[in-house]
Amino acid sequence: MRAVRFAALSLVFPAVVACTALGQQQSVPNAPAPQSQSQTAPPNAPTPQAPSSLPDLKDQVTPGKGTTSPDDQQAPPGVTPPQTNSGTVGAPNPQQPPPPDAVQQTPPETGPASQEPVLTLPVNVTEVIVPVTVRDKHGKEIPGLPWWRFKVFEDGVQQRISFFTTDAYPLSVAFVIDATLPEDIMNKVNQSLSVVSNGLTPADTVAVVTYGGTGPQLVVDFTAANGPRLTAALEIAKKPGEQMGVPLTEGPFASGPIVNGQQADPTLAPQRGNASGFLLQPKDVHPLNDAILYAAEQLASQPKGRRRVIYVISDGKNSRSKATYKEVLQYLLANNIMVSGTQVGDSAIWGIGALDRTKLPFLQPEDLLPRYCVQTGGDVDHELTENGIQEGFVKIADSLRTAYTLIYVSHQPTISGKYHNIDVHVEGLSGLDVIAKQGYYPTASEQ
């Protein structure tokens, strides 16, 4: 009988233990539910999406090319487009090989955990900025030329254009006014100065320099082109000019009053210590070189990204300057400064001006303004009237602002300071006048 009861208890006891454990598990309301290895995402969480492929952009319109002619914008086969800031030409080709003198070393592929140093050898290069103006045979500017029509040669070797743009540049202009002009010509120049601000924009800055027998003088440092300071400075820059006349050799006005054979006032004598009675014409002083160099030194401090221009209103003659033409030209080209101007006076007359520009040895003083303009890529206009002087400045200012801008990288050593020739051609079009600077001097400073 006891054996039967023990057997029954042995069967009932495991069931009671299992029920008790199940009851204890259900009786704890705050106990966390057992976690499984695969959890379901919360109902408000975003469902991860598989990355989708980009759409096919082959047939889409490229920005800047949708409304242009394919003949103008499409480069010939094998020509790499330069970089532009307007997006109308294209980005630089990532497959373009490095220059032959640039040393590069690719690190070994040892995985992301590799910490081996990369050898980098710096190479000194010079960015050569070349503003270019293109005109037809009638003197009218030709806009809209594509980049691939331009060919740039340095010392006879073609260079790869790394940057091209037709965007307008802000101007930093140093006005240089010749105060040694004759009185009648100076009056025309004074009247034309009122239109200076008409050819400029609020983004431009202007400085005014005058020069005469005592050298250059700064009337006002760089100021806003449309501000009241410029208007006041141009009024101060108005000079009377040099009086013109035939020297008198006799009469009361030749040497002043004479008492007992002696001059009553020696200061009225036209030439002191001259006992011959023959008057010699005083030597002209036209320090054009000194004035341009002084203006260039002011321009060199202007920030990068602006077009630096010296605009000269003069007869273009130079005499008795301390600085030489070669020294001034080297400073201009080393600092990316362009010289333009309006030539007035007898130099603007076709016959006399043509003789002056032939650089004959017996023609003094020397006519240097056209030479500065040609070498630096500027423009020179010859005017005789007040209206012509006004229109000439406005025309040249617009031409300087909207010129094509080409940049190429030169690997010539900067320490040598050697002059390098630049020649710019426009391919496929004939009868064009291409105006650009004819050379440069490498410089280690950032310009």
Secondary structure, DSSP 8 states (H G I E B T S, - for coil): -HHHHHHHHHHHHHHHHHHHHHHHHHH-TTS-----SS----TTS------------TTS--TTTTTS-HHHHS--TT----B-SSSSS----TT----TT----------TT------------EEEEEEEEEE-TTS-B-----GGGEEEEETTEEE-EEEEE-----EEEEEEEETTSBHHHHHHHHHHGGGGGGG--TT-EEEEEEEETTEEEEEEEEEETTSHHHHHHHHHT----B-------SSHHHH--EETTEES-GGG-SSTT--S---------B-HHHHHHHHHHHHTTS-TTSEEEEEEEE--EEBS-SS-HHHHHHHHHHTTEEEEEEE-GGGGSHHHHHHHHTT-TTS-SEE-HHHHHHHHT--EEE--SHHHHHHHHHHHHHHHHT-EEEEEEE---SSS---EEEEEEETT--S-EEE---EE---SS--
